[in-house]
């Protein structure tokens, strides 16, 4: 059996789950998520946990078993605690500000970049960071990661001076510049 797939997903307090054939709806204090899963797998709720079972040991079913369990665990964690990605901006004149719900980025382009958050995603720029730290918060792990990757894509960190947008704690391998004339 799949080591990940056979583990039940425990449900914390204040999280409710409704299962309708292959559609699972999870609601909690942060919001509500629903997703359709492969109809080959059996998803059921028992003893305050969600259990995923597969019909056979085919390679396809083994892969879906672990994937489905991981997606369910992320849904439960998202509606109970939420997810956060933190980005850091480095570079002279590079900064981020909030305009209502939208994020305004100054990244050395000829214009400012305006990023509108999708549903269930919020941006936060702490005041003490002087616009160099961006928090992307939400209940859907995939959407939060994609929005953070899109923001990073506007100005990825370059290897010579290290300027750009990076994940907090990301290591950027630096290169030596020109050696110069002798």
Phi, psi and omega in degrees: 000159177292131180294324179280315186296330184279348179282130177287152177266110182285143182257120176289170176298153179070010176246126179240147183233136172235129183245123179233096185057256181252010177254127180243130179241123181242128178231144181207193183294333181273338181157200183224137177232146174220149182207146175266137179242169180300132183289348178292328183275151178256122178244125179217161180250128178209138177054043178070027179213162176255131182243135179245130179232147179249153184281333184209179179261025174296150182303320179298316181291325177297317180295317180293330182299306180293322180297313182298317180297318180295319179296320178295318179297321178293324177295314181296316179294324181294316182282343179264316183243326182091170180236153180218134170242135181245129179247149180236135179253130176233135179144146181291124180083355178276129177197167180235144175221159177261135172239091187069240176269341184279155178253126179254124182246132171250107188234026177087003175280172179286349181222162175279145179263126178254123180248120178266132181283140173288178181300142177067018177236135178232152177250151176216131176239105181299142183295322184286352181271354181057034175081016181256355179239134178234130174253129175249114183244147177183178182258343180256115185300320182294317181292319179298315179296321180291319178296318178296320179293324178294319178295316179297328181292341179292328177203081178297153181295134181264151191280351185270311179250347179082011181286146176136191180256129180223162173289149180297124181089358180290135179267126178250116181288124184268147177249153175282146178281200178294145180285336180091171180282153179257000000 
